[in-house]
Amino acid sequence: MVDVYHPKTLEEALQFRSSTGAVPFSGGTDIMVRYRTSHGVLPDLPWPIVLLGHLKELQYLRLRKGSLCIGAETTLTDVMDHELTPPLLKQAIGLMAAPALRNLGTLAGNIGNASPAGDAVCALIALDASIELASPRGRRVVSLDLFIVGPGRTILAEDELITEIIVPIGEGHISWYKKVGTRRANALSKLSVSADWAVDDNVLTHVRIALGAVAPVVLRCRDIEDDMTGMKLPEIALQREDLMNRYKCSITPIDDQRSSAAYRKQAASNLVGAVLDEMTGGR
């Protein structure tokens, strides 16, 4: 028998989490599949859970200091349909699951699952998202690309919950997204690439490129981004092959049931090239 805690408030949820070590349970779209048993039998979970999806105080989308702040229990559907959600995130969510799953699933659940193939995570990292973590000890904000440290592994403390996702709204930014999967939606990615950049007077002033399912965590090459920032677009076009090769050297995929490592490495490199072509107008 699994112990299930049903808090009335966030404060009570944090107390349950702290005192029992109960695992956070949001929409359950990942955990229910991972621990499924025979047909008609409830999943056999190896630890207690604390239910969070019903907490209204974690269901919101609001603009604050130039960022879209998303409550951890806001459904993927509500995030996708909101007028302030960046197009890159809308596109990623629209391709990551069937509508019924989007009505249950949450960004916090996708983040906490810590899969390197997480489509929404890839987009959020390209958007420079951060997350707020809360515990009875207080709250802290961490960059999303520092929160996940390996497949299924995060820096979430045993008494913490994800309470908010913070997504900067970049004025004049351009975005690009591509998911490679066995079907258009409702399938785990073979790989995905998300990019967000800004140009001023033919100079690249901001760039983030994130690659999913090609390394133990969603991959960002900050050194390459730093080198590209401040370059004129024709310079980037001239260095296209070198930039692609630098990314290719950082890509360390695995073979699994969805794809081979060799395919992922070459396809990801090609998609980086496609991002650069879009950025420079194919110069």
Summary of the structure (lengths in Angstrom):
residues: 283
radius of gyration: 19.4
end to end distance: 62.2
largest distance: 63.1
contacts: 928
relative contact order: 0.12
helix: 35%
strand: 27%
